[in-house]
Amino acid sequence: MLLNKNQVFDLNENAPDKVLHQLYFNIEKLKHDGDSLAPEIQKNLRIIVAGGDGTDGWILGVVSDLKLAQLPPVATVPPGTGNNLPFAFGWGKKNPGTYLESVKMFLNLVKDAKEMKVDR
């Protein structure tokens, strides 16, 4: 499995603002309590959004509203068969055999992404 089930949130069940607020609250609490792994978790946090333009905008808006000193890398995956972007990645009905390898390559790129530092 490429992702742990605890790393995946269904937006039909949990709104992203609640999930991300709780996640960052928990990280800050752990850091405050002296947990040495909390800063590393925050540094390595990556967000992958599987959805269309509306979902992408929703997540990016929530991340922006958090006003974080370090923004996590956000990657978008357009899984819909009605979009042209999945086909550009070699995903979907036109190339079903390449789907898993393309997804693995994409996830590795996300894993290696760097955070952005924002001056506010």
Phi, psi and omega in degrees: 000137182279328179231146175283145181301335178283354179261359185243131180236128178274119182292347173284339181256325184224120178292142185298328179296319179293316181297311184289322176299315180294318179300310181289329174297315180296318179297314180296322178296316179298318178298315180299324180278002175089013178292118185286342180274340184302314178297327179290321177298314180297319180295325184264004180295132176231145178243127176244126182250119176257106181171187181269195183301320181296317179294317179301312180297322179299310182295314181297324176296317179296315179299318179297318181295336179291340178051051180281147176292326178235114179281135177286150173299136178240123178245142179249138177239113180269090186283347185297139180284347179275354180265149176278334183301320178301323181291330177295330177277355183084022182256161170102194188295330184289329182223062187298331182289339182266356187301306184298315180295321177296319179294317178300315179298316179300313181297324176294322177296319178296316181302323183272359181295153180256149177284158178256136174262131185241129174268123181246000000 
